[in-house]
Amino acid sequence: MSFPQIVSREEWTSARESLLQEEKALTRARDQLSAARRAMPVVPVEKEYVFASPTGEVTLLELFQGRRQLLVRHFMFDPKAEEGCVGCSMQADNVGDLSHMHARDTSFVMIARAPLEKIEQFKARMGWAHIPWVSSYGSDFNYDFNVTMEKGELPAVSSFIRDGEQIFHASSVFDRGGEVFINTYNYLDVTPLGRQEEELAHPWDWWRHHDRYDAEQAANPGENWWTGVNKFEVRQVRHDSPAAQQQAEAGTQ
């Protein structure tokens, strides 16, 4: 990218005021989109999901920690992998002090399908002591919310709300919709050079785990195979799920 044009302060002020009008229009459009998202209907969560946590088994309801709302970061961490996804890690790095969410009656948790032991080791390495993280290994949770498919894991953020003990699924955000959660991008977008991704084969090719940018053999995000996949399609229960096993056992009795 070429160096920006150099102008006088007066010319810069004129250009900045012009851009400000576009920024205000984008802000108003985002407010409208947020209002439309809040107005979306919700779906009852009928199944009870159980997760492994450092303190033992917990249910989806218990992840609310008594609060009205729950945000779930679906983290790509396959049970066979030794470390979590690079892109999901970047988003996790941008999660700040959760007290601000708690003040708005909202809890936050990361959920991955990797066994808890692997999660705890990776979490310690990445310095995410402030982020609750549980394992959905062995449950239908990832499959039911379409973040584990035939080809593997994919990223998303889902929101839930409860009325007493009844939980409702409110929304799920996939693909570039998740960029809003990467404050690194928001900061880079106000610089002259921006994200500096124009010459890359894929915009995400430069991402690394935050402790691996200087390592020659550091993992990169890899293939973004889920672009264009319908994340809202209702799928069959996986053949090796607890629910499928129960159905098979019931059929033999």
N, C-alpha and C positions, 0 to 999 in steps of 0.2 A: 504494500500500500504506500502511495506517495505521501510526502509530507504535506500537511494542510496548507492552504493559501494563507499568506501573511497579509493582514490589513491593519488599518488604523482602529483605535478604540471606538470611534464613532461608527465605522462600518460594521465592526463586530457587534455593537449594541443593536444596530438595525437588524442584522441577521438573527441575533438571539431573540429579539422581540417577535420576529416572524415565526421562528421555530416554537416559541412559547405558545402560540395559538394552536399549533398542531398538538403539542403536549397536552393542553387543556382539553382538546377534543378527544384525545385518546383516554385521558382520565375519566371523562364523562362516559365514554363508551364502555370502559371497564366497570364503572359503577353500575351501568345498566345490565351488563353481563352478570355481575355478582348478584344483583337483585333477581335476575331471571333464574340463576342457579338456586338461590334461597327459596324461590317459589316452586321449585320442582317437587313433584310428589315423592313420597318415601315408600319403601317396601318392608313389610315385617320380616325380621330374621327369625325363622321358625326353628332352625336347627341349633342345638347347643354345641358350641365349639370349645374345646379344651386345649390349652397351650402349656408348654413346659416353660417355667420361669425359674430364676435362681432361688426362689422361695418355695418352689413346688408347683403343682398344677393350678392353673387359673382359667377361669371361663372368660368369654368375651365380655360378659356383664361386669366381671371384676376388673377388667382392664379400664373401665370408665373411672374407677377409683372414687365412686360416689358422685362424679360430675355428670352434667347433662349430656355433653357431647364427647365424641371420641374421634380423633384423627389417627389413621393407620397408614404408615409408610410401608408399602409392600416392597420389601428389599430382595433383590435378586441374589440369592445365595443357595445354590443347588446343594443337596446333601452330600454329593460326591466332591464338591469343590473344597479347596483348602483356604480360600479367602473370598470375601464378598465382592460384588460387582463394583467396578471402578466408578461408573456413573452414579449408582446409588450411593456410593461412598461420598462423592462430591456433594450430593444433596444432603446427606447426613452431616457433613462438615458445616453446612449452612444452617443447621438447626441450633438456635440460640438457647438462652435460659428459658425453661418451660414455665416459669412462674407467670410470665405474661399471658400464656394460653390459659393457665389455671385460673387467672383472674377473670377470664371470660367463660368460666365454667366448662372448660374444654381440656381433655387429657390427650396425650400424644404417646404413641408406641410404634416401634418398628417391629415388623413380623417377617420372618424368613422361614424357609422350609428346612434349612440346615439344622442338624442336631444342636442342642443347647451348648454342649461343650465347645463346638467349633465357633459358635456365635460369641461365647464369652471370651475365648482367646482372641478373636478378631476385634471385638469391641475394646478390649484392653489395649491391644496394639494401636488402635486408632484414636484412643483417648476420648471415648464417648461415654464416660461414666455418668453423665447427666441425662442420657437418653435411655428410657426403658426399652427392653428388647426381649421378645419371647420367640419360641420356636413353634411352628405349626406342623412339625414333622409328624407324620402318621395320621393327620386329620384331613378333612375335606376342605378346609378353609380356603387354601390357595386355589383349588380347583373350582370351588363354587363361585369365587369372585374373579375367575378368569385371569389369574396372574401366574398360574402354572398350566402350560399347554403341552401338546405333544412334543414340541421342539425344546421345551424348557421353561425357564422363568422369564418373567417380564416385569417392568417396573410400573408402579401406580401409587396414587394416594387416594384413599377412600375415607369418607366421613360417615359417621353413624350418630344417631340421636336416640335417646331413650325416653320413654314415658313410664315411670316406675321401673318395673323389671322387663318391660317389653322393649326390645331393641329394633330400630329401623335403619335400613341402609338408605342413605340420602344421596350420595354422589360418589363417582370414581373419576379420576383424572388420569389420562394416559398420554403417551407420546410428547409432543412439544408443549402440550398443556402443562407439563410438569416443570417447564423452564421457570415458571413464576417462583418456584421453591429454591432456585439457585441464585442467591444474592451475589455470588461472584460474577455472574452474567450481568446482573443489574448494575453493578459498579463498573464493569468493563464497558457497558453500553454508553456510559457518559464520557468516555475517553476518546481522543482523536483516532486511535488505532482500533478501538472496539475489541471484538473477540479474536480477531486475527485468524479467521478460519477459512478465508476465501480460497487459499491455495491448497487446502487439504482435500483429500479424496472424500472424507466424511467430516462434518463439523466437530465431531467428538473425538477425532483421532489424537488430539493433544492431551486428553484427560489422563491422569494417573492417580493412584493412591497418593495422598498428600505426603507420605513418607518415602515415596519412590520416584520423585521427579528427577533425581540425580542418578538413578540406577539405570545401567545400560539395558538390562533385561527386564525392565518393569512391564507389568501387564498393562494392556490397553483395553478399552471397552469392547473391542471385537465387533462382530456382526450385529447390526440392528435388524434382526429378522422379523420383528413383530410389526414393523411399519406396514400399514394397510390391512393388518389382521383385524377382523371384527371382534373387539373385546366385549361386546354386549350380547353376543350370540349365546343362547342357552345351550349348554353342552351336557352330554350324558355324564353320569357319575363315573369316575375313573374305575377301572375294573379291579384295582387292588386297594380301593378305599375301604375304611371301616364300614361305611354304609353298604357298599357292595358285598362285603364279606358277610354282613348280618343278613342281607337279603338271600345270599346263597345258602347260608345255614338254615334260614327259615324255610327255604324251598325243599330242603332235604328232610325236614322233620314231619 
